[in-house]
Amino acid sequence: MRFRIELPAAMSVKLTVYDVMGRVVRTLVDKSLPAGATTVQWDRSTRLGMAANSGVYFACLSFATGTRTLEVPILR
């Protein structure tokens, strides 16, 4: 699964995947990214390296000017 992040300027971002209970499944990015487009790959694994179960997850992108959240369904 890929996430495309487009930024108007270089800035610090954090992209974290949460389960429906609000628990962190995995943090994919926590650093400064350059202006423009960046693609982030998620292999659907948890922070413990196990495969994420089928279900609904939420990818939350936090950056200097706000946050964006995307619902991510996973079917296995």
Beta strands, then each sheet from edge to edge (+ up, - down):
strand 1: 2-7
strand 2: 11-19
strand 3: 24-33
strand 4: 36-41
strand 5: 55-63
strand 6: 66-74
sheet 1: 1+ 4-
sheet 2: 3+ 2- 5+ 6-
end
